[in-house]
Amino acid sequence: MTVEEAIRNYVDENDQYELYEGYSGRGMFGRKCLGVVVKQGCSFMDFIINLTRYMDDNDVDDIDFKLEGATYDNLGLDTVVYFPNIGGDCV
């Protein structure tokens, strides 16, 4: 399983998150990537911690450093965690 597949699977298994395809965050200058909306009342730090555990439990290694540079933005009451090195036209 790739890092992107692990993120998608983890989000699919958890109702408090949803995928945000083609997110363009701060400093991305229009490039798009994979994002995850963390719904109101849920901690984006818990998302990162639990995603990391999920990846460990499923033997997913980030050998290409796809998670490097992950960051977040506020979406009103929700938060989006996004991965500039994953999906869309990210390089």
N, C-alpha and C positions, 0 to 999 in steps of 0.2 A: 504494500500500500504506500502511495506517495504522501507527502505532507499535505498537499491539496486535498487528496481523497480523505485523509484522516480528519481534516477540518470539516469537510462536507459531511462525512459520516457522523462526527460528533454533534454537529449542529442538528442534523436530521433526528438524532436520538434525544434531543433536549428542547422542550417547548419554550424555554425562556430566551432562546436565540433564534435568529433567522439569517439566512444568507443575504448579502447585499452585493449582487453582481455588478461589476463595472463601477466600483466606487473610485472617485478621484479626490484624494485627500490633500491636506496642506502640503505645499511644496512639490506636488506631483506634476504641475504644469499641464494638466489635461490628460495625463496618462491614467489608465484605469486599472484597477486590481480587485482582488477578492476582499470583501469586507464581511463582517459578522455584526449584526445588530444585537446588542445586549439590551434586553427590554428593561423598562423602568422598574426599579426596585431590586435589580440584580447587579452584582458587582462585576465590572469588567476584569478586575484582578482575579476574582474567583474563576472567571472564564478562562483566563490564561493559565492559571494553575491547574485547573481540571483538564484543560486541553492537553497540557504537557503530560499529565498522568495518563490520559487516554493514549497518547502517542507512545509513552513508555510501555504501557500494558499491551500494546499491539505491535511492539517492536518496530516502530517507525522512527527512522533516523533522519535527521535533517542534514544530510551530507552536503547538500548544495546551498546551505544557509538560507533557505527560503523564508524562515521566520525572522531573519535579521532585519531590523528596521521596522518591525511591527509597531504600530502606534494607534492612537485613538482620537476621535473627535466627538463632541456632543451633538446629538440630534434632538434638540429640545429636551424631552424627558428621557430619551433613550441615549445610548452610547454606541458608536460604531468602532469596532476594533478592525483595523485594516492592515493588509499585508502587501506592501508595495512590490514585493518580488514574486507574487503569485497571481496568476490569472490575467485575463484581459490582454492588454498590450504591454504589460510590465516586462521589463528586461532585467 
